[in-house]
Amino acid sequence: MGRRRAPLWRSFLSWVFLLIFCLAAPVALVTGWARAIVNDPAGYERAVDAVGRDPRVQASLAGAVTSRGQTLLARENPTATEAVLARQMAEVIGDAAGDVFASERFREVWRAANRTAYALLVSGLNDGWGEPVGLDLSPLVDQLREEIDDRGLDLPVELNLDPATLRIEVLTSENADRVRRAVQGIDLSFWGSLAATLLSLLLAIGLAPDRLATTGRLAFGLAIAMVALMLLLLVAQGWIASTAGEAGGGAALSAIADAISQGLRLSAIGLAVGGLLLAAIVAGLCALRRGTVRRTVAG
């Protein structure tokens, strides 16, 4: 009786470890990617450098400055004429900001701002707790003032552009602390999930009554897990943009997340395609084996 039950228990445990493998593999991939980003500041800078050249990001940052400029120009209980004039002036300020953010100087400041933000989240953990993280573009304030002056604006009120106008918050203090806590535990998460992935893979195959068929199930499960991961990445990117401190910061944060996660997405796609191919090959081998068995029995 015990001999008959043993294969059932082995099969059950094999399915359990197969499920663990499908859950642990995406976690190992994500934490491995995050660990690579944390340990490669130069790679991070290369990724975000391209973001600074994105016209959509530049336009979003210019929009944030426009909104602040309009706030500075607004009067309490303005007349209809004053309100229209303030909007027109704000649009000109936005155009000037757009020219500034399209300049080569902006790219230099952008790289420096992202280097500082990266340090606050990763290498400067002890100094950054409880503090929001933003992009300090204030070195461009003089250039912005010159662009506005060159347009010869007749402003209805005095426009005091101080450096704070060009500091864009991308992470609130609460969300920044969440990222810092994740960074602190990244090594443990990666090695733990990697060990769970490899161990569950070996046990799922080792305990399976039919190892070839189980290998095919593991490959197919990996493909499904990678597809689910890619869908979660799309959802996460939208959520990241919505948690930013302000509109311009949201667009910048979303673009940065998209740039640095490109390698992760490509890896997930590669694993999904590889899993499907392996599953198809194993399915073909299983069919060939069944056909061989039938011919042997018939003979």
Backbone bond lengths (Angstrom), bond angles and torsions (degrees), N, CA, C in turn:
res aa  C-N    CA-C-N  psi(-1)  N-CA   C-N-CA  omega(-1)  CA-C   N-CA-C  phi
1 M - - - 1.465 - - 1.523 110.58 -
2 G 1.328 115.45 -42.61 1.460 120.22 179.07 1.512 111.90 -61.85
3 R 1.369 115.31 -36.12 1.454 118.43 -179.30 1.525 112.02 -65.29
4 R 1.338 116.08 -34.46 1.449 119.57 -179.49 1.538 111.14 -71.92
5 R 1.325 117.08 -32.56 1.465 119.78 -177.32 1.527 112.25 -77.95
6 A 1.292 117.19 -29.37 1.469 120.74 -175.43 1.520 112.96 -54.94
7 P 1.346 119.97 -47.06 1.462 119.46 178.91 1.528 112.89 -61.87
8 L 1.355 117.10 -33.98 1.457 119.93 178.10 1.522 111.10 -64.37
9 W 1.308 116.69 -43.56 1.461 120.33 178.53 1.526 110.76 -66.35
10 R 1.302 115.56 -39.55 1.471 118.67 178.32 1.525 110.30 -63.66
11 S 1.320 115.96 -42.07 1.467 119.72 178.94 1.526 111.02 -65.07
12 F 1.318 116.86 -41.72 1.466 120.86 178.90 1.525 111.42 -61.54
13 L 1.332 115.56 -47.40 1.460 119.40 179.86 1.525 111.24 -64.95
14 S 1.319 116.10 -34.98 1.463 119.39 178.38 1.526 110.57 -62.30
15 W 1.343 116.71 -41.38 1.458 120.30 177.94 1.528 111.39 -67.13
16 V 1.321 116.37 -36.34 1.465 120.15 177.97 1.527 110.16 -62.23
17 F 1.331 116.32 -46.88 1.462 119.72 -179.25 1.525 111.32 -70.25
18 L 1.317 117.34 -28.68 1.463 120.09 174.93 1.533 109.79 -63.28
19 L 1.328 116.27 -43.29 1.464 120.46 178.22 1.531 110.83 -64.18
20 I 1.331 115.94 -43.06 1.476 119.62 178.39 1.521 110.29 -59.60
21 F 1.334 115.94 -41.53 1.465 120.25 178.96 1.529 110.81 -59.80
22 C 1.338 116.74 -45.23 1.467 120.96 -178.26 1.535 112.02 -64.95
23 L 1.317 116.83 -28.72 1.462 120.59 178.76 1.527 111.84 -84.77
24 A 1.322 116.50 -37.12 1.467 120.41 -174.92 1.526 112.58 -78.84
25 A 1.333 117.65 -32.73 1.465 120.25 -176.19 1.532 112.59 -60.16
26 P 1.350 120.01 -46.98 1.467 118.63 177.71 1.529 112.83 -63.33
27 V 1.335 116.44 -35.91 1.467 119.82 178.78 1.524 109.98 -64.44
28 A 1.332 116.42 -42.60 1.468 120.19 178.81 1.525 111.00 -63.13
29 L 1.332 116.57 -38.82 1.461 120.16 179.54 1.529 111.06 -66.34
30 V 1.325 116.94 -46.32 1.471 121.18 -178.01 1.529 110.84 -65.72
31 T 1.326 116.77 -46.41 1.470 119.27 -178.83 1.531 111.25 -68.90
32 G 1.332 116.62 -32.68 1.466 119.05 175.66 1.512 111.43 -65.89
33 W 1.339 116.09 -40.99 1.468 119.60 176.58 1.528 110.48 -64.27
34 A 1.327 117.07 -45.47 1.465 120.46 -179.89 1.524 110.80 -62.22
35 R 1.321 116.21 -39.51 1.475 120.56 179.09 1.530 110.38 -63.98
36 A 1.332 116.17 -37.91 1.464 119.75 178.35 1.528 110.64 -65.30
37 I 1.344 116.95 -39.58 1.465 120.60 178.63 1.529 110.30 -64.96
38 V 1.337 115.75 -43.73 1.463 120.80 -178.56 1.523 111.06 -62.55
39 N 1.322 116.71 -37.29 1.467 121.27 -175.68 1.525 113.42 -92.37
40 D 1.327 117.00 5.04 1.467 119.34 -177.67 1.528 109.93 -135.33
41 P 1.330 117.63 74.81 1.474 119.70 179.74 1.522 113.11 -60.98
42 A 1.340 116.59 -32.67 1.468 118.81 178.98 1.524 110.75 -65.83
43 G 1.334 116.47 -39.46 1.464 120.01 176.99 1.517 111.75 -64.66
44 Y 1.321 116.26 -37.72 1.467 120.68 177.19 1.528 109.91 -62.98
45 E 1.319 116.93 -44.53 1.461 120.30 -179.17 1.522 111.13 -63.33
46 R 1.334 116.75 -38.33 1.469 119.10 178.56 1.528 110.79 -64.06
47 A 1.339 115.82 -39.73 1.463 119.68 -178.35 1.524 111.47 -66.99
48 V 1.330 117.23 -44.75 1.470 119.46 -176.48 1.522 112.06 -78.26
49 D 1.327 117.08 -16.94 1.470 119.37 178.28 1.525 110.18 -61.81
50 A 1.339 116.23 -38.79 1.462 120.32 178.28 1.524 111.20 -67.44
51 V 1.326 116.72 -31.39 1.470 120.61 179.56 1.519 110.25 -63.46
52 G 1.323 116.92 -38.44 1.466 120.59 -179.86 1.515 112.93 -64.21
53 R 1.332 117.48 -19.80 1.468 120.82 178.15 1.519 112.53 -92.15
54 D 1.323 116.83 -2.19 1.462 121.57 -178.69 1.534 109.59 -75.64
55 P 1.331 118.71 118.48 1.481 120.73 -179.93 1.527 112.74 -58.64
56 R 1.332 117.50 -30.69 1.470 119.53 -179.69 1.529 111.11 -66.76
57 V 1.334 115.96 -39.47 1.464 119.80 177.57 1.525 109.96 -68.09
58 Q 1.326 116.64 -43.12 1.460 120.05 178.50 1.529 111.02 -60.49
59 A 1.338 116.38 -41.90 1.468 120.07 179.52 1.521 110.80 -66.20
60 S 1.317 116.98 -37.63 1.469 119.84 179.83 1.524 110.99 -66.63
61 L 1.319 116.99 -42.26 1.466 120.38 177.70 1.530 110.47 -65.18
62 A 1.328 115.95 -40.02 1.468 119.21 177.33 1.526 110.34 -63.16
63 G 1.339 116.59 -35.60 1.457 120.12 177.21 1.510 112.25 -64.21
64 A 1.339 116.57 -38.36 1.464 119.88 177.96 1.528 110.85 -64.77
65 V 1.337 116.72 -40.31 1.464 120.40 178.07 1.528 110.30 -67.63
66 T 1.325 116.46 -37.96 1.467 120.55 177.49 1.524 110.58 -59.89
67 S 1.319 115.63 -44.75 1.464 119.94 179.89 1.530 111.02 -61.39
68 R 1.331 115.82 -40.95 1.463 118.73 179.03 1.523 110.88 -68.56
69 G 1.341 116.11 -38.70 1.449 119.32 178.66 1.515 111.94 -63.70
70 Q 1.333 116.20 -39.57 1.457 120.24 178.03 1.524 111.15 -64.10
71 T 1.329 116.04 -35.83 1.463 120.04 177.16 1.526 110.98 -64.49
72 L 1.336 115.74 -40.23 1.466 119.65 179.43 1.532 111.31 -67.51
73 L 1.330 116.53 -32.69 1.464 120.42 -177.53 1.518 113.12 -82.65
74 A 1.326 115.75 -19.06 1.471 119.24 -174.70 1.524 110.98 -69.37
75 R 1.309 115.28 142.29 1.452 121.57 174.79 1.522 109.19 -109.89
76 E 1.294 114.95 158.45 1.456 118.80 176.19 1.531 108.71 -74.16
77 N 1.333 115.61 128.19 1.465 122.43 -177.82 1.530 112.01 52.87
78 P 1.360 118.06 56.89 1.471 119.49 -178.41 1.529 110.85 -72.28
79 T 1.310 115.01 155.05 1.461 119.92 173.19 1.527 108.24 -74.27
80 A 1.331 115.98 168.21 1.465 120.24 -179.69 1.528 110.51 -60.61
81 T 1.320 116.10 -39.22 1.475 120.15 -179.90 1.521 110.70 -65.92
82 E 1.317 116.29 -44.59 1.464 120.26 179.52 1.523 111.36 -63.65
83 A 1.328 117.11 -37.73 1.461 120.50 179.58 1.525 111.01 -65.46
84 V 1.330 116.20 -43.39 1.468 120.35 178.87 1.517 110.39 -64.59
85 L 1.332 116.20 -43.15 1.461 120.57 179.91 1.523 111.06 -63.93
86 A 1.324 117.58 -39.82 1.464 121.33 178.94 1.520 111.02 -63.29
87 R 1.337 116.33 -39.79 1.466 119.36 178.13 1.526 110.98 -65.83
88 Q 1.325 115.99 -40.78 1.471 119.62 178.87 1.525 110.96 -63.46
89 M 1.332 116.01 -42.57 1.449 119.92 179.19 1.537 111.31 -65.23
90 A 1.337 115.88 -38.38 1.460 120.27 179.13 1.520 111.14 -64.20
91 E 1.343 115.94 -36.29 1.460 119.46 177.85 1.530 111.25 -65.02
92 V 1.322 115.38 -38.87 1.467 119.00 178.06 1.528 110.09 -66.81
93 I 1.331 115.96 -39.56 1.463 119.54 176.16 1.527 110.08 -60.89
94 G 1.352 115.76 -41.06 1.462 119.39 177.55 1.520 112.23 -62.46
95 D 1.336 116.88 -39.98 1.468 120.11 177.06 1.528 110.96 -62.43
96 A 1.338 115.03 -42.16 1.471 119.13 178.32 1.520 110.61 -63.23
97 A 1.335 116.60 -41.72 1.467 120.51 178.36 1.524 110.36 -64.42
98 G 1.344 116.82 -37.63 1.459 120.03 177.54 1.518 111.70 -60.62
99 D 1.338 117.23 -41.25 1.463 120.73 177.98 1.525 110.95 -65.84
100 V 1.330 115.99 -39.45 1.472 119.59 179.20 1.525 110.57 -63.99
101 F 1.335 116.97 -44.10 1.458 120.45 -176.68 1.526 113.04 -74.42
102 A 1.329 116.58 -12.76 1.460 120.49 175.56 1.527 112.15 -92.75
103 S 1.324 116.62 -1.17 1.468 120.83 -176.04 1.529 111.67 -84.67
104 E 1.314 114.82 164.03 1.467 120.36 177.66 1.522 111.14 -67.46
105 R 1.307 117.26 -32.09 1.465 121.57 178.44 1.532 110.70 -61.65
106 F 1.338 115.89 -37.95 1.469 119.26 178.39 1.522 110.80 -59.84
107 R 1.315 117.81 -40.54 1.469 120.18 -177.96 1.519 111.50 -63.74
108 E 1.321 116.04 -36.40 1.465 119.00 176.89 1.527 110.74 -66.31
109 V 1.330 115.95 -45.24 1.468 120.50 179.77 1.527 110.17 -66.28
110 W 1.333 116.91 -38.13 1.466 121.90 178.63 1.521 110.71 -59.55
111 R 1.333 116.56 -45.70 1.477 119.94 179.31 1.521 110.61 -62.51
112 A 1.322 116.85 -43.40 1.466 120.35 -179.95 1.523 111.19 -65.40
113 A 1.331 116.54 -40.32 1.471 120.37 -179.73 1.520 110.98 -64.63
114 N 1.324 117.34 -41.51 1.466 120.57 179.18 1.521 111.44 -70.59
115 R 1.320 116.49 -31.95 1.470 119.47 176.75 1.529 109.75 -64.35
116 T 1.327 116.30 -41.37 1.464 120.31 178.58 1.530 111.41 -67.07
117 A 1.339 116.68 -43.48 1.462 120.78 179.24 1.526 111.07 -62.20
118 Y 1.325 115.99 -41.26 1.470 121.11 178.32 1.522 110.37 -60.86
119 A 1.327 115.63 -43.22 1.469 119.55 -179.85 1.524 111.18 -63.44
120 L 1.318 117.43 -39.70 1.465 120.45 -179.89 1.521 112.10 -65.33
121 L 1.336 117.06 -30.32 1.463 120.64 -177.85 1.520 113.33 -90.56
122 V 1.325 116.93 -28.33 1.468 120.06 -170.90 1.522 112.89 -116.79
123 S 1.337 116.22 -63.96 1.458 118.53 -172.50 1.515 113.69 -86.99
124 G 1.335 117.34 -19.73 1.460 119.80 -178.88 1.509 112.55 -110.36
125 L 1.330 116.89 42.89 1.464 120.80 -174.46 1.523 112.64 -58.19
126 N 1.313 116.92 -41.24 1.467 119.60 -175.43 1.525 112.44 -66.74
127 D 1.342 116.21 -24.21 1.463 119.51 -177.52 1.528 112.98 -95.87
128 G 1.325 117.31 -14.65 1.448 118.63 -170.78 1.512 116.56 -103.12
129 W 1.322 119.04 -6.13 1.457 120.69 -174.84 1.529 111.74 -57.35
130 G 1.329 114.61 134.54 1.453 120.11 177.79 1.512 114.03 80.68
131 E 1.330 117.77 1.74 1.459 121.35 -177.94 1.523 110.18 -109.03
132 P 1.344 118.18 140.97 1.468 119.95 174.36 1.527 110.09 -70.40
133 V 1.300 115.77 165.41 1.464 121.04 178.56 1.520 108.27 -120.51
134 G 1.309 114.86 129.55 1.460 119.01 -179.06 1.513 111.42 -137.68
135 L 1.309 114.94 176.90 1.459 122.36 175.63 1.521 107.78 -105.00
136 D 1.320 115.91 112.38 1.461 121.17 -177.08 1.525 109.28 -87.14
137 L 1.326 115.83 97.80 1.462 121.97 178.57 1.522 111.56 -101.12
138 S 1.334 116.29 16.46 1.460 120.68 -175.73 1.528 114.55 -61.21
139 P 1.350 120.61 -25.33 1.476 117.83 175.74 1.529 113.74 -59.89
140 L 1.333 116.86 -11.98 1.471 120.18 179.81 1.523 112.89 -91.99
141 V 1.335 118.03 0.85 1.455 119.62 -173.02 1.515 112.06 -63.99
142 D 1.326 118.17 -38.16 1.471 119.95 179.25 1.525 110.76 -66.29
143 Q 1.326 116.82 -39.85 1.460 120.47 178.39 1.528 110.13 -64.50
144 L 1.327 117.01 -37.84 1.455 120.50 178.31 1.537 110.73 -65.77
145 R 1.320 116.09 -41.51 1.468 119.45 177.97 1.526 110.66 -61.07
146 E 1.329 116.31 -40.79 1.474 120.17 -179.92 1.526 110.75 -65.10
147 E 1.337 115.84 -41.06 1.471 119.18 178.64 1.528 110.97 -62.17
148 I 1.306 116.12 -39.87 1.472 119.99 179.72 1.528 110.27 -68.94
149 D 1.345 116.54 -42.50 1.469 120.46 179.09 1.528 110.87 -62.59
150 D 1.337 117.43 -38.62 1.464 121.06 -179.43 1.528 112.36 -63.38
151 R 1.317 116.18 -22.58 1.468 120.22 179.92 1.526 111.82 -85.15
152 G 1.329 117.17 -6.34 1.460 121.20 176.36 1.516 113.52 60.10
153 L 1.314 116.64 45.78 1.458 120.35 -178.06 1.526 111.73 -71.72
154 D 1.305 114.98 137.56 1.465 121.10 172.96 1.526 106.43 -102.98
155 L 1.329 115.35 88.10 1.452 120.76 -173.08 1.519 111.36 -76.74
156 P 1.334 117.26 139.99 1.469 120.19 179.27 1.514 113.02 -68.80
157 V 1.318 117.32 -25.34 1.459 122.32 176.15 1.521 107.87 -136.97
158 E 1.310 115.48 166.21 1.460 119.48 179.19 1.532 109.40 -70.20
159 L 1.317 115.01 131.83 1.466 120.58 -179.48 1.524 108.62 -103.23
160 N 1.308 115.30 109.48 1.461 120.33 179.49 1.519 109.69 -101.60
161 L 1.311 115.31 95.25 1.461 120.43 177.67 1.523 108.65 -87.29
162 D 1.319 116.60 106.88 1.453 119.35 177.12 1.525 108.63 -102.63
163 P 1.340 118.98 169.40 1.468 121.21 -178.35 1.523 114.09 -55.09
164 A 1.339 117.73 -30.03 1.467 120.29 -178.52 1.529 111.75 -62.74
165 T 1.332 116.91 -23.21 1.459 120.15 179.39 1.524 111.70 -61.77
166 L 1.318 116.01 -28.07 1.463 120.92 -176.75 1.531 112.44 -108.67
167 R 1.321 116.38 24.38 1.463 119.95 171.93 1.521 107.49 -105.86
168 I 1.330 116.24 112.31 1.464 122.61 -173.73 1.527 109.22 -104.38
169 E 1.313 116.21 118.38 1.467 120.21 179.65 1.526 110.06 -79.38
170 V 1.326 116.57 127.98 1.466 120.79 179.58 1.527 112.47 -109.78
171 L 1.324 117.51 -25.45 1.461 121.21 177.72 1.522 109.18 -136.25
172 T 1.311 115.81 127.58 1.459 118.69 174.00 1.524 108.88 -67.17
173 S 1.321 117.04 165.37 1.468 120.36 -178.57 1.529 111.06 -60.25
174 E 1.324 116.69 -36.88 1.474 119.97 -179.59 1.523 111.39 -66.04
175 N 1.334 116.56 -47.51 1.466 119.61 179.92 1.518 112.06 -69.52
176 A 1.340 116.35 -34.44 1.462 119.41 177.15 1.525 110.81 -63.47
177 D 1.331 117.34 -39.67 1.468 120.33 178.25 1.528 111.35 -66.92
178 R 1.322 116.68 -33.00 1.462 119.36 175.59 1.523 111.12 -62.78
179 V 1.319 115.59 -42.39 1.461 119.64 178.15 1.525 110.37 -64.19
180 R 1.326 116.72 -41.07 1.462 120.42 -179.73 1.526 111.29 -63.24
181 R 1.341 116.74 -41.53 1.465 119.41 177.62 1.527 110.87 -63.62
182 A 1.341 116.45 -38.95 1.464 119.98 178.12 1.520 111.01 -64.34
183 V 1.327 116.51 -39.53 1.467 120.44 178.99 1.528 110.49 -63.93
184 Q 1.313 116.62 -39.89 1.461 120.06 -180.00 1.525 112.29 -60.92
185 G 1.332 116.98 -36.29 1.457 120.02 -177.23 1.509 114.66 -99.75
186 I 1.343 117.53 13.21 1.455 120.12 -173.41 1.523 112.23 -66.47
187 D 1.335 118.03 -40.43 1.470 119.99 -178.81 1.523 111.16 -64.33
188 L 1.328 116.59 -46.19 1.456 120.56 179.83 1.529 110.62 -62.56
189 S 1.319 116.74 -42.24 1.465 120.42 179.96 1.522 111.32 -63.83
190 F 1.327 115.78 -41.77 1.464 118.69 -178.13 1.522 111.73 -66.61
191 W 1.327 116.60 -52.68 1.459 118.72 -176.73 1.521 111.59 -66.19
192 G 1.332 117.20 -35.42 1.462 120.25 177.66 1.517 112.32 -65.27
193 S 1.339 116.79 -46.34 1.463 120.17 -179.97 1.526 111.59 -69.73
194 L 1.336 116.72 -34.40 1.466 119.26 177.50 1.529 110.64 -66.26
195 A 1.333 116.90 -42.63 1.461 120.29 177.82 1.529 110.66 -63.13
196 A 1.340 116.62 -42.43 1.464 120.23 178.89 1.525 110.80 -63.34
197 T 1.325 116.89 -38.39 1.469 120.66 179.82 1.521 111.23 -64.11
198 L 1.328 116.74 -49.94 1.466 120.49 -177.06 1.526 111.81 -68.34
199 L 1.329 116.20 -43.00 1.460 119.51 -178.66 1.527 111.09 -65.85
200 S 1.326 116.94 -44.45 1.471 119.44 179.48 1.523 110.97 -65.71
201 L 1.322 117.47 -33.75 1.467 120.65 176.45 1.522 111.07 -61.90
202 L 1.325 116.52 -48.63 1.468 121.17 -179.01 1.526 111.59 -64.85
203 L 1.330 116.72 -42.78 1.465 120.22 -177.49 1.523 111.36 -71.54
204 A 1.339 117.21 -37.03 1.464 119.50 178.59 1.525 111.00 -61.21
205 I 1.329 116.48 -40.51 1.470 120.23 178.94 1.527 111.16 -77.28
206 G 1.336 116.11 -42.28 1.460 119.74 -176.82 1.513 113.86 -65.45
207 L 1.322 118.50 -34.31 1.465 121.84 -178.32 1.526 113.08 -89.38
208 A 1.317 117.42 -9.80 1.457 120.30 -175.07 1.525 111.69 -72.96
209 P 1.331 117.21 136.34 1.467 119.94 173.90 1.530 111.62 -62.90
210 D 1.338 115.60 -36.03 1.465 121.18 178.88 1.527 107.64 -119.92
211 R 1.305 116.62 97.34 1.469 120.60 -173.62 1.522 112.38 -70.14
212 L 1.313 117.13 -34.37 1.463 119.52 179.94 1.530 110.57 -65.19
213 A 1.318 116.41 -47.40 1.465 119.93 179.17 1.521 111.03 -63.64
214 T 1.323 116.94 -38.35 1.463 120.42 179.19 1.524 111.07 -65.60
215 T 1.321 117.15 -36.46 1.462 120.44 176.28 1.523 110.62 -60.51
216 G 1.335 116.19 -40.95 1.458 119.90 176.65 1.519 111.98 -64.28
217 R 1.343 117.21 -40.23 1.462 120.42 178.49 1.530 110.54 -64.95
218 L 1.319 116.53 -40.37 1.462 120.16 178.47 1.531 110.88 -62.24
219 A 1.317 116.47 -42.43 1.463 120.38 179.81 1.525 110.85 -64.48
220 F 1.321 116.28 -43.78 1.462 119.63 178.84 1.528 110.81 -66.64
221 G 1.329 116.70 -40.62 1.458 120.39 177.55 1.519 111.86 -61.99
222 L 1.337 116.61 -38.08 1.467 120.53 177.20 1.526 110.45 -62.79
223 A 1.334 116.74 -42.67 1.462 120.16 179.15 1.529 111.00 -61.82
224 I 1.331 117.02 -44.59 1.464 120.63 179.10 1.526 110.45 -63.27
225 A 1.337 116.54 -41.24 1.463 120.51 -179.96 1.529 111.12 -63.00
226 M 1.327 117.61 -38.63 1.458 120.79 179.95 1.530 111.53 -69.93
227 V 1.337 116.99 -37.25 1.461 119.92 176.32 1.531 110.00 -63.57
228 A 1.339 115.74 -43.48 1.469 119.84 177.76 1.527 110.37 -62.16
229 L 1.325 117.02 -38.47 1.466 120.75 179.04 1.523 110.75 -63.24
230 M 1.318 118.13 -42.31 1.460 120.81 -180.00 1.531 111.01 -63.97
231 L 1.327 116.70 -38.45 1.462 119.46 176.54 1.526 111.09 -65.00
232 L 1.330 116.00 -40.70 1.465 119.92 178.26 1.523 111.27 -64.55
233 L 1.326 117.28 -34.79 1.463 120.88 178.49 1.529 110.70 -64.26
234 L 1.332 116.38 -38.79 1.471 119.51 177.59 1.525 110.98 -64.11
235 V 1.329 115.50 -43.66 1.464 119.73 178.56 1.527 110.35 -64.38
236 A 1.333 115.89 -42.74 1.467 120.49 -177.92 1.520 111.45 -63.67
237 Q 1.325 117.05 -36.95 1.463 119.21 -179.68 1.522 110.98 -64.58
238 G 1.341 116.87 -40.90 1.457 119.74 176.51 1.512 111.91 -65.03
239 W 1.339 116.33 -38.55 1.461 120.01 178.99 1.522 110.87 -66.80
240 I 1.316 116.89 -39.60 1.460 120.81 179.80 1.523 110.70 -59.69
241 A 1.335 116.16 -44.26 1.462 119.69 -179.90 1.525 111.26 -62.95
242 S 1.342 116.83 -34.92 1.462 120.17 -177.41 1.518 112.95 -76.04
243 T 1.341 118.11 -16.60 1.456 120.67 -177.96 1.525 112.86 -95.21
244 A 1.326 117.39 0.53 1.464 120.01 -178.86 1.519 110.93 -68.02
245 G 1.326 114.69 160.54 1.451 120.12 -177.41 1.511 113.70 -65.74
246 E 1.351 118.75 -31.88 1.448 122.00 -179.56 1.518 109.37 -155.86
247 A 1.328 115.94 172.02 1.465 120.74 -171.02 1.528 112.50 -59.01
248 G 1.312 117.31 -50.41 1.456 119.78 179.97 1.510 111.85 -61.23
249 G 1.333 116.22 -38.66 1.465 120.21 177.75 1.513 111.88 -66.08
250 G 1.343 117.47 -33.67 1.454 121.13 179.10 1.512 111.89 -64.11
251 A 1.324 116.73 -45.08 1.463 120.38 179.05 1.523 110.82 -64.64
252 A 1.330 116.60 -42.57 1.460 120.01 178.88 1.532 111.21 -64.28
253 L 1.340 116.22 -43.63 1.461 120.24 -179.33 1.523 110.94 -64.68
254 S 1.331 116.82 -40.87 1.462 120.25 178.69 1.527 111.06 -63.35
255 A 1.326 116.51 -42.34 1.463 120.19 179.98 1.525 111.22 -67.14
256 I 1.328 117.10 -38.42 1.469 120.60 177.89 1.523 110.15 -64.93
257 A 1.343 116.08 -45.20 1.468 120.08 179.08 1.525 110.58 -60.76
258 D 1.326 116.46 -39.29 1.459 120.36 179.20 1.523 111.09 -65.28
259 A 1.335 116.41 -40.50 1.465 120.29 -177.96 1.527 112.25 -68.26
260 I 1.334 116.65 -45.18 1.458 118.49 -175.52 1.529 112.37 -78.73
261 S 1.349 117.19 -15.25 1.470 119.37 179.70 1.524 112.24 -96.38
262 Q 1.316 117.29 5.49 1.462 119.65 -178.45 1.527 110.98 -60.88
263 G 1.324 116.64 -43.57 1.467 119.91 178.48 1.522 112.02 -62.76
264 L 1.326 116.36 -37.26 1.466 120.35 178.35 1.523 110.59 -64.29
265 R 1.317 117.04 -43.94 1.465 120.20 -179.72 1.525 111.44 -64.62
266 L 1.323 116.42 -41.59 1.461 119.74 178.92 1.525 111.35 -64.38
267 S 1.338 116.29 -38.80 1.467 120.17 177.63 1.525 111.03 -64.48
268 A 1.334 115.97 -42.27 1.467 119.99 179.28 1.526 110.92 -63.94
269 I 1.324 116.71 -41.61 1.472 120.10 178.02 1.521 110.54 -63.67
270 G 1.352 116.41 -43.81 1.459 120.32 179.23 1.522 112.37 -61.01
271 L 1.331 116.41 -43.34 1.463 120.01 178.93 1.523 111.70 -67.37
272 A 1.332 116.84 -37.03 1.471 120.02 178.57 1.528 110.70 -64.42
273 V 1.327 116.37 -46.24 1.471 120.04 179.41 1.528 110.19 -65.49
274 G 1.346 116.21 -44.06 1.463 119.42 178.29 1.515 112.43 -61.56
275 G 1.325 116.88 -40.30 1.464 120.70 178.27 1.514 112.21 -63.18
276 L 1.336 116.62 -42.72 1.463 120.08 178.90 1.528 111.47 -65.33
277 L 1.334 117.24 -40.90 1.463 120.36 178.42 1.527 111.38 -63.56
278 L 1.338 115.92 -44.37 1.461 119.49 179.57 1.533 110.59 -64.77
279 A 1.320 116.31 -40.60 1.462 119.74 178.41 1.521 110.86 -62.02
280 A 1.335 116.56 -39.95 1.463 120.06 178.88 1.524 111.21 -66.13
281 I 1.330 116.98 -41.02 1.467 120.62 179.06 1.528 110.67 -63.86
282 V 1.324 115.95 -44.54 1.468 120.04 179.73 1.526 110.78 -64.57
283 A 1.342 116.23 -39.84 1.466 119.49 177.52 1.524 110.57 -60.34
284 G 1.328 116.28 -40.23 1.461 119.73 177.43 1.517 112.09 -65.32
285 L 1.329 117.57 -40.73 1.464 121.11 178.41 1.528 111.33 -65.24
286 C 1.346 115.99 -39.11 1.470 119.62 178.39 1.527 110.78 -64.84
287 A 1.336 116.34 -40.53 1.465 119.59 178.10 1.519 110.72 -64.82
288 L 1.336 116.43 -41.65 1.461 120.61 177.67 1.519 111.12 -62.55
289 R 1.314 116.75 -39.79 1.467 120.84 178.75 1.523 111.31 -65.17
290 R 1.329 117.31 -42.81 1.463 120.30 178.71 1.524 111.14 -62.87
291 G 1.336 115.20 -40.20 1.459 118.61 178.57 1.522 111.49 -64.04
292 T 1.332 116.87 -39.39 1.453 121.17 178.20 1.511 111.46 -64.03
293 V 1.341 116.25 -42.10 1.465 120.71 179.39 1.522 110.88 -63.00
294 R 1.341 116.42 -42.75 1.476 119.81 -179.75 1.515 111.18 -62.22
295 R 1.342 116.33 -42.56 1.469 118.98 -179.67 1.523 110.46 -65.79
296 T 1.353 115.29 -36.89 1.462 118.54 179.64 1.523 111.31 -65.66
297 V 1.354 115.13 -43.66 1.474 119.80 179.26 1.526 110.48 -64.89
298 A 1.342 115.17 -42.36 1.461 118.83 -179.92 1.510 111.75 -64.71
299 G 1.326 115.66 -35.64 1.457 119.12 179.44 1.497 111.84 -72.76
